[in-house]
C-alpha cells in the first residue's frame, strides 16, 4: 500500500492539492510537476512520466521507478532508500545533495545527466550506462562499476575506489578547476 505524508508541520495548499490528485488519479497525473517535503513509501511511478518532475527534500523509500523513461527529472536534497530504478532511462536529469541507499540502477541508462554531492551506499550499477554524465563531489567508493559503461563520463572532486581508478580508458586530466578523472572511448 502506498504511503505519502507531508514532512511539513502543516501541509501547504499545493501539497493538499497534490494529495487530492493522487487519491483520484495516482502519481502519474500530468498535473503533478513537483514533490516538495514528502515522505513517499511503496509507490510505483509509471513509465509514462515524460514530463519534468522535481523531488525536493523528499524521502523515497521502497519506491519503484523501474522501466521509467523520462527527460529532465530533478532530485534535490532527498534520500532514496530500498528503491528500484532497473531498466529506466534518464535524459538531461539532475541529482543534487542526495543519498541513494540499497537502490538498484541495473540496466539503467543515464544520458547527459549531472550528479552533484550525491552519496551512493550499497547501490547496484550492473550493466548501467553512465556515458557523457558528470559527477561532482560524489561518493562512489562503495559501488562496483565493473560492468558499467562510462565513456565520456567526468568525475570531479569525487571519492572513488582504487578499483575504479584502474577502469580502462580512464585518466586524470587538467580541468579549469583542478584535476578531473575522465573515461574516454578510444573508438570515438
Helices and strands as residue ranges (DSSP letters): E 3-6, H 13-25, E 34-36, E 38-41, E 54-56, E 59-61, E 69-71, E 74-76, E 79-81, E 89-91, E 94-96, E 99-101, E 109-111, E 114-116, E 119-121, E 134-136, E 154-156, H 162-165, E 170-175, E 178-183
